[in-house]
Amino acid sequence: MSNNGLVSDLSGRGPDATKTSCGLTRLVNSLEGAERTSLENAITKIKEDRGLGRAKVYSSSWLAGVLRKNGYNISASTITRHIKGGCNCE
Ligand SMILES: [Zn+2]
């Protein structure tokens, strides 16, 4: 019986191991052309929208709904965390 797999799995966690991008960035990176540009623009609009609550024109829940409608399964909380810088993307 060999423990090599366990040993390497437990010792292989380098400094970059926790720097995985969140689902939103992975989605952006998986898109191309106009779709990618549109999604990047939407993220920027959410960041710049200073409205509160229902006054927001562009919100995380709006974007999550649009993405889900088009077959991309991502949660509003993932988007919110990305917008607020709570993920490891930057
Ligand atoms: Zn992110």
PDB file of the backbone (N, CA, C, O) and the ligand in Angstrom, with CONECT records:
HET     ZN  A 101       1
ATOM      1  N   MET A   1       0.845  -1.207   0.000  1.00  0.00           N
ATOM      2  CA  MET A   1       0.000   0.000   0.000  1.00  0.00           C
ATOM      3  C   MET A   1       0.874   1.249   0.000  1.00  0.00           C
ATOM      4  O   MET A   1       1.781   1.378   0.822  1.00  0.00           O
ATOM      5  N   SER A   2       0.606   2.145  -0.903  1.00  0.00           N
ATOM      6  CA  SER A   2       1.433   3.349  -1.024  1.00  0.00           C
ATOM      7  C   SER A   2       0.646   4.584  -0.593  1.00  0.00           C
ATOM      8  O   SER A   2      -0.535   4.740  -0.904  1.00  0.00           O
ATOM      9  N   ASN A   3       1.329   5.435   0.118  1.00  0.00           N
ATOM     10  CA  ASN A   3       0.702   6.697   0.523  1.00  0.00           C
ATOM     11  C   ASN A   3       1.159   7.871  -0.327  1.00  0.00           C
ATOM     12  O   ASN A   3       0.904   9.027   0.008  1.00  0.00           O
ATOM     13  N   ASN A   4       1.832   7.572  -1.421  1.00  0.00           N
ATOM     14  CA  ASN A   4       2.409   8.659  -2.217  1.00  0.00           C
ATOM     15  C   ASN A   4       1.360   9.659  -2.696  1.00  0.00           C
ATOM     16  O   ASN A   4       1.611  10.863  -2.734  1.00  0.00           O
ATOM     17  N   GLY A   5       0.183   9.149  -3.061  1.00  0.00           N
ATOM     18  CA  GLY A   5      -0.850  10.055  -3.538  1.00  0.00           C
ATOM     19  C   GLY A   5      -1.264  11.032  -2.461  1.00  0.00           C
ATOM     20  O   GLY A   5      -1.404  12.231  -2.704  1.00  0.00           O
ATOM     21  N   LEU A   6      -1.457  10.498  -1.259  1.00  0.00           N
ATOM     22  CA  LEU A   6      -1.853  11.374  -0.155  1.00  0.00           C
ATOM     23  C   LEU A   6      -0.754  12.370   0.171  1.00  0.00           C
ATOM     24  O   LEU A   6      -1.017  13.552   0.393  1.00  0.00           O
ATOM     25  N   VAL A   7       0.490  11.878   0.199  1.00  0.00           N
ATOM     26  CA  VAL A   7       1.612  12.769   0.516  1.00  0.00           C
ATOM     27  C   VAL A   7       1.695  13.905  -0.486  1.00  0.00           C
ATOM     28  O   VAL A   7       1.839  15.063  -0.094  1.00  0.00           O
ATOM     29  N   SER A   8       1.606  13.593  -1.782  1.00  0.00           N
ATOM     30  CA  SER A   8       1.756  14.652  -2.780  1.00  0.00           C
ATOM     31  C   SER A   8       0.550  15.587  -2.779  1.00  0.00           C
ATOM     32  O   SER A   8       0.698  16.788  -3.007  1.00  0.00           O
ATOM     33  N   ASP A   9      -0.638  15.051  -2.525  1.00  0.00           N
ATOM     34  CA  ASP A   9      -1.819  15.919  -2.488  1.00  0.00           C
ATOM     35  C   ASP A   9      -1.735  16.913  -1.328  1.00  0.00           C
ATOM     36  O   ASP A   9      -2.142  18.068  -1.453  1.00  0.00           O
ATOM     37  N   LEU A  10      -1.204  16.448  -0.211  1.00  0.00           N
ATOM     38  CA  LEU A  10      -1.162  17.308   0.970  1.00  0.00           C
ATOM     39  C   LEU A  10       0.000  18.300   0.930  1.00  0.00           C
ATOM     40  O   LEU A  10      -0.054  19.342   1.582  1.00  0.00           O
ATOM     41  N   SER A  11       1.033  17.990   0.181  1.00  0.00           N
ATOM     42  CA  SER A  11       2.187  18.885   0.139  1.00  0.00           C
ATOM     43  C   SER A  11       2.181  19.764  -1.102  1.00  0.00           C
ATOM     44  O   SER A  11       3.016  20.658  -1.233  1.00  0.00           O
ATOM     45  N   GLY A  12       1.255  19.519  -2.005  1.00  0.00           N
ATOM     46  CA  GLY A  12       1.277  20.225  -3.281  1.00  0.00           C
ATOM     47  C   GLY A  12       0.479  21.516  -3.297  1.00  0.00           C
ATOM     48  O   GLY A  12       0.239  22.096  -4.355  1.00  0.00           O
ATOM     49  N   ARG A  13       0.068  21.967  -2.105  1.00  0.00           N
ATOM     50  CA  ARG A  13      -0.743  23.179  -2.066  1.00  0.00           C
ATOM     51  C   ARG A  13       0.144  24.413  -2.003  1.00  0.00           C
ATOM     52  O   ARG A  13       0.447  24.906  -0.917  1.00  0.00           O
ATOM     53  N   GLY A  14       0.552  24.901  -3.136  1.00  0.00           N
ATOM     54  CA  GLY A  14       1.448  26.056  -3.204  1.00  0.00           C
ATOM     55  C   GLY A  14       0.714  27.363  -2.984  1.00  0.00           C
ATOM     56  O   GLY A  14      -0.490  27.373  -2.726  1.00  0.00           O
ATOM     57  N   PRO A  15       1.441  28.468  -3.085  1.00  0.00           N
ATOM     58  CA  PRO A  15       0.853  29.797  -2.858  1.00  0.00           C
ATOM     59  C   PRO A  15      -0.284  30.119  -3.814  1.00  0.00           C
ATOM     60  O   PRO A  15      -1.172  30.907  -3.487  1.00  0.00           O
ATOM     61  N   ASP A  16      -0.260  29.516  -4.984  1.00  0.00           N
ATOM     62  CA  ASP A  16      -1.284  29.816  -5.983  1.00  0.00           C
ATOM     63  C   ASP A  16      -2.533  28.959  -5.827  1.00  0.00           C
ATOM     64  O   ASP A  16      -3.518  29.165  -6.534  1.00  0.00           O
ATOM     65  N   ALA A  17      -2.500  28.000  -4.907  1.00  0.00           N
ATOM     66  CA  ALA A  17      -3.599  27.049  -4.809  1.00  0.00           C
ATOM     67  C   ALA A  17      -4.926  27.722  -4.481  1.00  0.00           C
ATOM     68  O   ALA A  17      -5.981  27.274  -4.929  1.00  0.00           O
ATOM     69  N   THR A  18      -4.875  28.798  -3.699  1.00  0.00           N
ATOM     70  CA  THR A  18      -6.117  29.454  -3.315  1.00  0.00           C
ATOM     71  C   THR A  18      -6.509  30.561  -4.285  1.00  0.00           C
ATOM     72  O   THR A  18      -7.564  31.177  -4.139  1.00  0.00           O
ATOM     73  N   LYS A  19      -5.653  30.811  -5.277  1.00  0.00           N
ATOM     74  CA  LYS A  19      -5.931  31.915  -6.183  1.00  0.00           C
ATOM     75  C   LYS A  19      -6.736  31.453  -7.386  1.00  0.00           C
ATOM     76  O   LYS A  19      -6.370  31.744  -8.524  1.00  0.00           O
ATOM     77  N   THR A  20      -7.800  30.754  -7.153  1.00  0.00           N
ATOM     78  CA  THR A  20      -8.649  30.359  -8.252  1.00  0.00           C
ATOM     79  C   THR A  20      -9.679  31.446  -8.508  1.00  0.00           C
ATOM     80  O   THR A  20     -10.181  32.078  -7.579  1.00  0.00           O
ATOM     81  N   SER A  21      -9.980  31.651  -9.754  1.00  0.00           N
ATOM     82  CA  SER A  21     -10.957  32.666 -10.116  1.00  0.00           C
ATOM     83  C   SER A  21     -12.353  32.188  -9.756  1.00  0.00           C
ATOM     84  O   SER A  21     -12.621  30.988  -9.718  1.00  0.00           O
ATOM     85  N   CYS A  22     -13.233  33.136  -9.495  1.00  0.00           N
ATOM     86  CA  CYS A  22     -14.601  32.766  -9.172  1.00  0.00           C
ATOM     87  C   CYS A  22     -15.366  32.417 -10.448  1.00  0.00           C
ATOM     88  O   CYS A  22     -14.853  32.571 -11.556  1.00  0.00           O
ATOM     89  N   GLY A  23     -16.583  31.951 -10.273  1.00  0.00           N
ATOM     90  CA  GLY A  23     -17.384  31.502 -11.399  1.00  0.00           C
ATOM     91  C   GLY A  23     -17.637  32.587 -12.428  1.00  0.00           C
ATOM     92  O   GLY A  23     -17.740  32.307 -13.622  1.00  0.00           O
ATOM     93  N   LEU A  24     -17.738  33.831 -11.964  1.00  0.00           N
ATOM     94  CA  LEU A  24     -18.025  34.918 -12.899  1.00  0.00           C
ATOM     95  C   LEU A  24     -16.846  35.142 -13.844  1.00  0.00           C
ATOM     96  O   LEU A  24     -17.036  35.285 -15.052  1.00  0.00           O
ATOM     97  N   THR A  25     -15.633  35.171 -13.299  1.00  0.00           N
ATOM     98  CA  THR A  25     -14.452  35.354 -14.140  1.00  0.00           C
ATOM     99  C   THR A  25     -14.261  34.176 -15.075  1.00  0.00           C
ATOM    100  O   THR A  25     -13.886  34.342 -16.236  1.00  0.00           O
ATOM    101  N   ARG A  26     -14.528  32.959 -14.545  1.00  0.00           N
ATOM    102  CA  ARG A  26     -14.398  31.791 -15.413  1.00  0.00           C
ATOM    103  C   ARG A  26     -15.394  31.870 -16.567  1.00  0.00           C
ATOM    104  O   ARG A  26     -15.099  31.460 -17.690  1.00  0.00           O
ATOM    105  N   LEU A  27     -16.589  32.409 -16.266  1.00  0.00           N
ATOM    106  CA  LEU A  27     -17.595  32.554 -17.314  1.00  0.00           C
ATOM    107  C   LEU A  27     -17.137  33.586 -18.343  1.00  0.00           C
ATOM    108  O   LEU A  27     -17.230  33.348 -19.547  1.00  0.00           O
ATOM    109  N   VAL A  28     -16.641  34.737 -17.867  1.00  0.00           N
ATOM    110  CA  VAL A  28     -16.144  35.770 -18.789  1.00  0.00           C
ATOM    111  C   VAL A  28     -15.066  35.191 -19.691  1.00  0.00           C
ATOM    112  O   VAL A  28     -15.070  35.415 -20.902  1.00  0.00           O
ATOM    113  N   ASN A  29     -14.141  34.445 -19.094  1.00  0.00           N
ATOM    114  CA  ASN A  29     -13.019  33.895 -19.858  1.00  0.00           C
ATOM    115  C   ASN A  29     -13.453  32.830 -20.850  1.00  0.00           C
ATOM    116  O   ASN A  29     -12.746  32.549 -21.818  1.00  0.00           O
ATOM    117  N   SER A  30     -14.623  32.236 -20.608  1.00  0.00           N
ATOM    118  CA  SER A  30     -15.091  31.182 -21.506  1.00  0.00           C
ATOM    119  C   SER A  30     -15.844  31.759 -22.699  1.00  0.00           C
ATOM    120  O   SER A  30     -16.124  31.055 -23.669  1.00  0.00           O
ATOM    121  N   LEU A  31     -16.166  33.042 -22.618  1.00  0.00           N
ATOM    122  CA  LEU A  31     -16.906  33.670 -23.712  1.00  0.00           C
ATOM    123  C   LEU A  31     -15.955  34.356 -24.685  1.00  0.00           C
ATOM    124  O   LEU A  31     -14.789  34.603 -24.376  1.00  0.00           O
ATOM    125  N   GLU A  32     -16.484  34.656 -25.866  1.00  0.00           N
ATOM    126  CA  GLU A  32     -15.663  35.324 -26.876  1.00  0.00           C
ATOM    127  C   GLU A  32     -16.469  36.427 -27.540  1.00  0.00           C
ATOM    128  O   GLU A  32     -17.699  36.433 -27.499  1.00  0.00           O
ATOM    129  N   GLY A  33     -15.759  37.346 -28.142  1.00  0.00           N
ATOM    130  CA  GLY A  33     -16.379  38.350 -28.995  1.00  0.00           C
ATOM    131  C   GLY A  33     -17.398  39.208 -28.269  1.00  0.00           C
ATOM    132  O   GLY A  33     -17.166  39.667 -27.150  1.00  0.00           O
ATOM    133  N   ALA A  34     -18.546  39.417 -28.937  1.00  0.00           N
ATOM    134  CA  ALA A  34     -19.560  40.339 -28.443  1.00  0.00           C
ATOM    135  C   ALA A  34     -20.136  39.874 -27.109  1.00  0.00           C
ATOM    136  O   ALA A  34     -20.466  40.696 -26.254  1.00  0.00           O
ATOM    137  N   GLU A  35     -20.256  38.570 -26.930  1.00  0.00           N
ATOM    138  CA  GLU A  35     -20.812  38.069 -25.673  1.00  0.00           C
ATOM    139  C   GLU A  35     -19.915  38.448 -24.503  1.00  0.00           C
ATOM    140  O   GLU A  35     -20.389  38.899 -23.460  1.00  0.00           O
ATOM    141  N   ARG A  36     -18.603  38.257 -24.694  1.00  0.00           N
ATOM    142  CA  ARG A  36     -17.645  38.586 -23.639  1.00  0.00           C
ATOM    143  C   ARG A  36     -17.658  40.088 -23.343  1.00  0.00           C
ATOM    144  O   ARG A  36     -17.676  40.500 -22.183  1.00  0.00           O
ATOM    145  N   THR A  37     -17.650  40.898 -24.405  1.00  0.00           N
ATOM    146  CA  THR A  37     -17.661  42.343 -24.231  1.00  0.00           C
ATOM    147  C   THR A  37     -18.923  42.787 -23.502  1.00  0.00           C
ATOM    148  O   THR A  37     -18.867  43.634 -22.609  1.00  0.00           O
ATOM    149  N   SER A  38     -20.052  42.215 -23.884  1.00  0.00           N
ATOM    150  CA  SER A  38     -21.315  42.598 -23.257  1.00  0.00           C
ATOM    151  C   SER A  38     -21.319  42.255 -21.775  1.00  0.00           C
ATOM    152  O   SER A  38     -21.796  43.035 -20.951  1.00  0.00           O
ATOM    153  N   LEU A  39     -20.785  41.078 -21.438  1.00  0.00           N
ATOM    154  CA  LEU A  39     -20.758  40.672 -20.033  1.00  0.00           C
ATOM    155  C   LEU A  39     -19.812  41.569 -19.239  1.00  0.00           C
ATOM    156  O   LEU A  39     -20.129  41.965 -18.117  1.00  0.00           O
ATOM    157  N   GLU A  40     -18.671  41.887 -19.804  1.00  0.00           N
ATOM    158  CA  GLU A  40     -17.725  42.779 -19.124  1.00  0.00           C
ATOM    159  C   GLU A  40     -18.343  44.155 -18.913  1.00  0.00           C
ATOM    160  O   GLU A  40     -18.170  44.770 -17.860  1.00  0.00           O
ATOM    161  N   ASN A  41     -19.071  44.637 -19.934  1.00  0.00           N
ATOM    162  CA  ASN A  41     -19.745  45.928 -19.801  1.00  0.00           C
ATOM    163  C   ASN A  41     -20.813  45.885 -18.716  1.00  0.00           C
ATOM    164  O   ASN A  41     -20.978  46.843 -17.960  1.00  0.00           O
ATOM    165  N   ALA A  42     -21.537  44.773 -18.643  1.00  0.00           N
ATOM    166  CA  ALA A  42     -22.591  44.635 -17.639  1.00  0.00           C
ATOM    167  C   ALA A  42     -21.990  44.667 -16.234  1.00  0.00           C
ATOM    168  O   ALA A  42     -22.545  45.290 -15.329  1.00  0.00           O
ATOM    169  N   ILE A  43     -20.855  43.993 -16.058  1.00  0.00           N
ATOM    170  CA  ILE A  43     -20.195  43.984 -14.750  1.00  0.00           C
ATOM    171  C   ILE A  43     -19.765  45.396 -14.373  1.00  0.00           C
ATOM    172  O   ILE A  43     -19.915  45.816 -13.226  1.00  0.00           O
ATOM    173  N   THR A  44     -19.231  46.120 -15.345  1.00  0.00           N
ATOM    174  CA  THR A  44     -18.824  47.507 -15.094  1.00  0.00           C
ATOM    175  C   THR A  44     -20.029  48.358 -14.709  1.00  0.00           C
ATOM    176  O   THR A  44     -19.947  49.184 -13.800  1.00  0.00           O
ATOM    177  N   LYS A  45     -21.147  48.155 -15.403  1.00  0.00           N
ATOM    178  CA  LYS A  45     -22.351  48.943 -15.107  1.00  0.00           C
ATOM    179  C   LYS A  45     -22.836  48.669 -13.691  1.00  0.00           C
ATOM    180  O   LYS A  45     -23.277  49.583 -12.995  1.00  0.00           O
ATOM    181  N   ILE A  46     -22.756  47.414 -13.262  1.00  0.00           N
ATOM    182  CA  ILE A  46     -23.177  47.086 -11.890  1.00  0.00           C
ATOM    183  C   ILE A  46     -22.264  47.788 -10.893  1.00  0.00           C
ATOM    184  O   ILE A  46     -22.728  48.332  -9.890  1.00  0.00           O
ATOM    185  N   LYS A  47     -20.963  47.772 -11.173  1.00  0.00           N
ATOM    186  CA  LYS A  47     -20.006  48.431 -10.274  1.00  0.00           C
ATOM    187  C   LYS A  47     -20.285  49.929 -10.166  1.00  0.00           C
ATOM    188  O   LYS A  47     -20.127  50.527  -9.101  1.00  0.00           O
ATOM    189  N   GLU A  48     -20.703  50.528 -11.293  1.00  0.00           N
ATOM    190  CA  GLU A  48     -20.867  51.981 -11.329  1.00  0.00           C
ATOM    191  C   GLU A  48     -22.253  52.421 -10.894  1.00  0.00           C
ATOM    192  O   GLU A  48     -22.473  53.605 -10.638  1.00  0.00           O
ATOM    193  N   ASP A  49     -23.195  51.484 -10.807  1.00  0.00           N
ATOM    194  CA  ASP A  49     -24.558  51.854 -10.429  1.00  0.00           C
ATOM    195  C   ASP A  49     -24.616  52.193  -8.946  1.00  0.00           C
ATOM    196  O   ASP A  49     -24.425  51.325  -8.094  1.00  0.00           O
ATOM    197  N   ARG A  50     -24.873  53.428  -8.654  1.00  0.00           N
ATOM    198  CA  ARG A  50     -24.872  53.869  -7.267  1.00  0.00           C
ATOM    199  C   ARG A  50     -26.250  53.792  -6.612  1.00  0.00           C
ATOM    200  O   ARG A  50     -26.406  54.172  -5.452  1.00  0.00           O
ATOM    201  N   GLY A  51     -27.239  53.310  -7.341  1.00  0.00           N
ATOM    202  CA  GLY A  51     -28.573  53.198  -6.768  1.00  0.00           C
ATOM    203  C   GLY A  51     -28.595  52.177  -5.646  1.00  0.00           C
ATOM    204  O   GLY A  51     -27.759  51.274  -5.600  1.00  0.00           O
ATOM    205  N   LEU A  52     -29.549  52.322  -4.747  1.00  0.00           N
ATOM    206  CA  LEU A  52     -29.660  51.393  -3.637  1.00  0.00           C
ATOM    207  C   LEU A  52     -30.912  50.538  -3.805  1.00  0.00           C
ATOM    208  O   LEU A  52     -31.959  51.019  -4.237  1.00  0.00           O
ATOM    209  N   GLY A  53     -30.782  49.254  -3.453  1.00  0.00           N
ATOM    210  CA  GLY A  53     -31.939  48.369  -3.485  1.00  0.00           C
ATOM    211  C   GLY A  53     -32.651  48.403  -4.816  1.00  0.00           C
ATOM    212  O   GLY A  53     -32.041  48.152  -5.856  1.00  0.00           O
ATOM    213  N   ARG A  54     -33.918  48.707  -4.797  1.00  0.00           N
ATOM    214  CA  ARG A  54     -34.713  48.668  -6.017  1.00  0.00           C
ATOM    215  C   ARG A  54     -34.384  49.812  -6.957  1.00  0.00           C
ATOM    216  O   ARG A  54     -34.803  49.792  -8.115  1.00  0.00           O
ATOM    217  N   ALA A  55     -33.627  50.832  -6.478  1.00  0.00           N
ATOM    218  CA  ALA A  55     -33.247  51.938  -7.343  1.00  0.00           C
ATOM    219  C   ALA A  55     -32.156  51.525  -8.316  1.00  0.00           C
ATOM    220  O   ALA A  55     -31.876  52.227  -9.288  1.00  0.00           O
ATOM    221  N   LYS A  56     -31.548  50.387  -8.047  1.00  0.00           N
ATOM    222  CA  LYS A  56     -30.499  49.910  -8.943  1.00  0.00           C
ATOM    223  C   LYS A  56     -31.097  49.500 -10.274  1.00  0.00           C
ATOM    224  O   LYS A  56     -32.052  48.725 -10.333  1.00  0.00           O
ATOM    225  N   VAL A  57     -30.507  50.045 -11.366  1.00  0.00           N
ATOM    226  CA  VAL A  57     -30.909  49.615 -12.696  1.00  0.00           C
ATOM    227  C   VAL A  57     -30.166  48.334 -13.049  1.00  0.00           C
ATOM    228  O   VAL A  57     -30.741  47.397 -13.602  1.00  0.00           O
ATOM    229  N   TYR A  58     -28.883  48.310 -12.722  1.00  0.00           N
ATOM    230  CA  TYR A  58     -28.050  47.140 -12.974  1.00  0.00           C
ATOM    231  C   TYR A  58     -27.629  46.537 -11.643  1.00  0.00           C
ATOM    232  O   TYR A  58     -26.921  47.174 -10.863  1.00  0.00           O
ATOM    233  N   SER A  59     -28.056  45.329 -11.387  1.00  0.00           N
ATOM    234  CA  SER A  59     -27.741  44.688 -10.119  1.00  0.00           C
ATOM    235  C   SER A  59     -27.262  43.254 -10.365  1.00  0.00           C
ATOM    236  O   SER A  59     -27.405  42.704 -11.457  1.00  0.00           O
ATOM    237  N   SER A  60     -26.694  42.677  -9.317  1.00  0.00           N
ATOM    238  CA  SER A  60     -26.213  41.300  -9.421  1.00  0.00           C
ATOM    239  C   SER A  60     -27.351  40.337  -9.738  1.00  0.00           C
ATOM    240  O   SER A  60     -27.189  39.403 -10.524  1.00  0.00           O
ATOM    241  N   SER A  61     -28.511  40.577  -9.113  1.00  0.00           N
ATOM    242  CA  SER A  61     -29.631  39.662  -9.355  1.00  0.00           C
ATOM    243  C   SER A  61     -30.152  39.809 -10.780  1.00  0.00           C
ATOM    244  O   SER A  61     -30.589  38.837 -11.397  1.00  0.00           O
ATOM    245  N   TRP A  62     -30.101  41.050 -11.300  1.00  0.00           N
ATOM    246  CA  TRP A  62     -30.479  41.248 -12.701  1.00  0.00           C
ATOM    247  C   TRP A  62     -29.561  40.451 -13.617  1.00  0.00           C
ATOM    248  O   TRP A  62     -30.030  39.739 -14.506  1.00  0.00           O
ATOM    249  N   LEU A  63     -28.251  40.571 -13.402  1.00  0.00           N
ATOM    250  CA  LEU A  63     -27.290  39.884 -14.257  1.00  0.00           C
ATOM    251  C   LEU A  63     -27.417  38.368 -14.121  1.00  0.00           C
ATOM    252  O   LEU A  63     -27.349  37.639 -15.110  1.00  0.00           O
ATOM    253  N   ALA A  64     -27.601  37.901 -12.884  1.00  0.00           N
ATOM    254  CA  ALA A  64     -27.755  36.460 -12.673  1.00  0.00           C
ATOM    255  C   ALA A  64     -28.977  35.944 -13.423  1.00  0.00           C
ATOM    256  O   ALA A  64     -28.945  34.862 -14.009  1.00  0.00           O
ATOM    257  N   GLY A  65     -30.051  36.724 -13.400  1.00  0.00           N
ATOM    258  CA  GLY A  65     -31.270  36.327 -14.095  1.00  0.00           C
ATOM    259  C   GLY A  65     -31.075  36.267 -15.597  1.00  0.00           C
ATOM    260  O   GLY A  65     -31.532  35.335 -16.258  1.00  0.00           O
ATOM    261  N   VAL A  66     -30.388  37.276 -16.134  1.00  0.00           N
ATOM    262  CA  VAL A  66     -30.127  37.306 -17.578  1.00  0.00           C
ATOM    263  C   VAL A  66     -29.258  36.122 -17.985  1.00  0.00           C
ATOM    264  O   VAL A  66     -29.514  35.470 -18.997  1.00  0.00           O
ATOM    265  N   LEU A  67     -28.227  35.850 -17.183  1.00  0.00           N
ATOM    266  CA  LEU A  67     -27.314  34.752 -17.516  1.00  0.00           C
ATOM    267  C   LEU A  67     -28.027  33.404 -17.440  1.00  0.00           C
ATOM    268  O   LEU A  67     -27.852  32.543 -18.303  1.00  0.00           O
ATOM    269  N   ARG A  68     -28.844  33.237 -16.381  1.00  0.00           N
ATOM    270  CA  ARG A  68     -29.572  31.970 -16.229  1.00  0.00           C
ATOM    271  C   ARG A  68     -30.520  31.751 -17.394  1.00  0.00           C
ATOM    272  O   ARG A  68     -30.653  30.644 -17.915  1.00  0.00           O
ATOM    273  N   LYS A  69     -31.185  32.853 -17.795  1.00  0.00           N
ATOM    274  CA  LYS A  69     -32.119  32.781 -18.925  1.00  0.00           C
ATOM    275  C   LYS A  69     -31.413  32.298 -20.186  1.00  0.00           C
ATOM    276  O   LYS A  69     -32.016  31.647 -21.039  1.00  0.00           O
ATOM    277  N   ASN A  70     -30.132  32.626 -20.292  1.00  0.00           N
ATOM    278  CA  ASN A  70     -29.361  32.247 -21.477  1.00  0.00           C
ATOM    279  C   ASN A  70     -28.521  30.992 -21.263  1.00  0.00           C
ATOM    280  O   ASN A  70     -27.631  30.681 -22.056  1.00  0.00           O
ATOM    281  N   GLY A  71     -28.816  30.282 -20.185  1.00  0.00           N
ATOM    282  CA  GLY A  71     -28.195  28.979 -20.004  1.00  0.00           C
ATOM    283  C   GLY A  71     -26.915  28.963 -19.201  1.00  0.00           C
ATOM    284  O   GLY A  71     -26.247  27.932 -19.122  1.00  0.00           O
ATOM    285  N   TYR A  72     -26.556  30.111 -18.592  1.00  0.00           N
ATOM    286  CA  TYR A  72     -25.348  30.154 -17.772  1.00  0.00           C
ATOM    287  C   TYR A  72     -25.757  30.168 -16.305  1.00  0.00           C
ATOM    288  O   TYR A  72     -26.362  31.124 -15.819  1.00  0.00           O
ATOM    289  N   ASN A  73     -25.416  29.100 -15.620  1.00  0.00           N
ATOM    290  CA  ASN A  73     -25.874  28.962 -14.240  1.00  0.00           C
ATOM    291  C   ASN A  73     -24.890  29.619 -13.270  1.00  0.00           C
ATOM    292  O   ASN A  73     -23.833  29.066 -12.969  1.00  0.00           O
ATOM    293  N   ILE A  74     -25.255  30.798 -12.793  1.00  0.00           N
ATOM    294  CA  ILE A  74     -24.399  31.514 -11.849  1.00  0.00           C
ATOM    295  C   ILE A  74     -25.300  32.235 -10.858  1.00  0.00           C
ATOM    296  O   ILE A  74     -26.361  32.735 -11.233  1.00  0.00           O
ATOM    297  N   SER A  75     -24.890  32.291  -9.612  1.00  0.00           N
ATOM    298  CA  SER A  75     -25.766  32.876  -8.606  1.00  0.00           C
ATOM    299  C   SER A  75     -25.471  34.367  -8.407  1.00  0.00           C
ATOM    300  O   SER A  75     -24.359  34.834  -8.652  1.00  0.00           O
ATOM    301  N   ALA A  76     -26.487  35.093  -7.960  1.00  0.00           N
ATOM    302  CA  ALA A  76     -26.326  36.516  -7.705  1.00  0.00           C
ATOM    303  C   ALA A  76     -25.267  36.759  -6.634  1.00  0.00           C
ATOM    304  O   ALA A  76     -24.556  37.763  -6.672  1.00  0.00           O
ATOM    305  N   SER A  77     -25.166  35.827  -5.673  1.00  0.00           N
ATOM    306  CA  SER A  77     -24.190  36.033  -4.598  1.00  0.00           C
ATOM    307  C   SER A  77     -22.756  35.913  -5.131  1.00  0.00           C
ATOM    308  O   SER A  77     -21.852  36.598  -4.652  1.00  0.00           O
ATOM    309  N   THR A  78     -22.557  35.045  -6.119  1.00  0.00           N
ATOM    310  CA  THR A  78     -21.233  34.951  -6.742  1.00  0.00           C
ATOM    311  C   THR A  78     -20.882  36.267  -7.421  1.00  0.00           C
ATOM    312  O   THR A  78     -19.751  36.744  -7.322  1.00  0.00           O
ATOM    313  N   ILE A  79     -21.861  36.850  -8.114  1.00  0.00           N
ATOM    314  CA  ILE A  79     -21.629  38.116  -8.807  1.00  0.00           C
ATOM    315  C   ILE A  79     -21.374  39.235  -7.800  1.00  0.00           C
ATOM    316  O   ILE A  79     -20.469  40.051  -7.980  1.00  0.00           O
ATOM    317  N   THR A  80     -22.180  39.265  -6.743  1.00  0.00           N
ATOM    318  CA  THR A  80     -22.014  40.307  -5.723  1.00  0.00           C
ATOM    319  C   THR A  80     -20.626  40.230  -5.102  1.00  0.00           C
ATOM    320  O   THR A  80     -19.958  41.245  -4.904  1.00  0.00           O
ATOM    321  N   ARG A  81     -20.201  38.988  -4.795  1.00  0.00           N
ATOM    322  CA  ARG A  81     -18.889  38.819  -4.164  1.00  0.00           C
ATOM    323  C   ARG A  81     -17.784  39.321  -5.100  1.00  0.00           C
ATOM    324  O   ARG A  81     -16.819  39.938  -4.649  1.00  0.00           O
ATOM    325  N   HIS A  82     -17.926  39.057  -6.393  1.00  0.00           N
ATOM    326  CA  HIS A  82     -16.933  39.504  -7.357  1.00  0.00           C
ATOM    327  C   HIS A  82     -16.911  41.035  -7.433  1.00  0.00           C
ATOM    328  O   HIS A  82     -15.844  41.650  -7.426  1.00  0.00           O
ATOM    329  N   ILE A  83     -18.091  41.635  -7.506  1.00  0.00           N
ATOM    330  CA  ILE A  83     -18.192  43.093  -7.625  1.00  0.00           C
ATOM    331  C   ILE A  83     -17.559  43.764  -6.406  1.00  0.00           C
ATOM    332  O   ILE A  83     -16.903  44.799  -6.527  1.00  0.00           O
ATOM    333  N   LYS A  84     -17.761  43.173  -5.247  1.00  0.00           N
ATOM    334  CA  LYS A  84     -17.242  43.768  -4.017  1.00  0.00           C
ATOM    335  C   LYS A  84     -15.805  43.362  -3.718  1.00  0.00           C
ATOM    336  O   LYS A  84     -15.238  43.763  -2.701  1.00  0.00           O
ATOM    337  N   GLY A  85     -15.218  42.562  -4.609  1.00  0.00           N
ATOM    338  CA  GLY A  85     -13.821  42.186  -4.438  1.00  0.00           C
ATOM    339  C   GLY A  85     -13.582  41.125  -3.396  1.00  0.00           C
ATOM    340  O   GLY A  85     -12.477  41.001  -2.868  1.00  0.00           O
ATOM    341  N   GLY A  86     -14.630  40.344  -3.089  1.00  0.00           N
ATOM    342  CA  GLY A  86     -14.485  39.315  -2.077  1.00  0.00           C
ATOM    343  C   GLY A  86     -13.936  37.996  -2.582  1.00  0.00           C
ATOM    344  O   GLY A  86     -13.769  37.045  -1.818  1.00  0.00           O
ATOM    345  N   CYS A  87     -13.656  37.944  -3.884  1.00  0.00           N
ATOM    346  CA  CYS A  87     -13.113  36.709  -4.443  1.00  0.00           C
ATOM    347  C   CYS A  87     -11.622  36.905  -4.719  1.00  0.00           C
ATOM    348  O   CYS A  87     -11.051  37.944  -4.388  1.00  0.00           O
ATOM    349  N   ASN A  88     -11.012  35.913  -5.318  1.00  0.00           N
ATOM    350  CA  ASN A  88      -9.554  35.949  -5.520  1.00  0.00           C
ATOM    351  C   ASN A  88      -9.173  36.356  -6.934  1.00  0.00           C
ATOM    352  O   ASN A  88      -8.071  36.047  -7.388  1.00  0.00           O
ATOM    353  N   CYS A  89     -10.069  37.049  -7.639  1.00  0.00           N
ATOM    354  CA  CYS A  89      -9.817  37.330  -9.050  1.00  0.00           C
ATOM    355  C   CYS A  89      -8.745  38.380  -9.273  1.00  0.00           C
ATOM    356  O   CYS A  89      -8.001  38.300 -10.250  1.00  0.00           O
ATOM    357  N   GLU A  90      -8.649  39.375  -8.376  1.00  0.00           N
ATOM    358  CA  GLU A  90      -7.722  40.483  -8.649  1.00  0.00           C
ATOM    359  C   GLU A  90      -6.645  40.575  -7.602  1.00  0.00           C
ATOM    360  O   GLU A  90      -5.782  41.450  -7.679  1.00  0.00           O
TER     361      GLU A  90
HETATM  362 ZN    ZN A 101     -14.331  37.090  -8.957  1.00  0.00          ZN2+
END
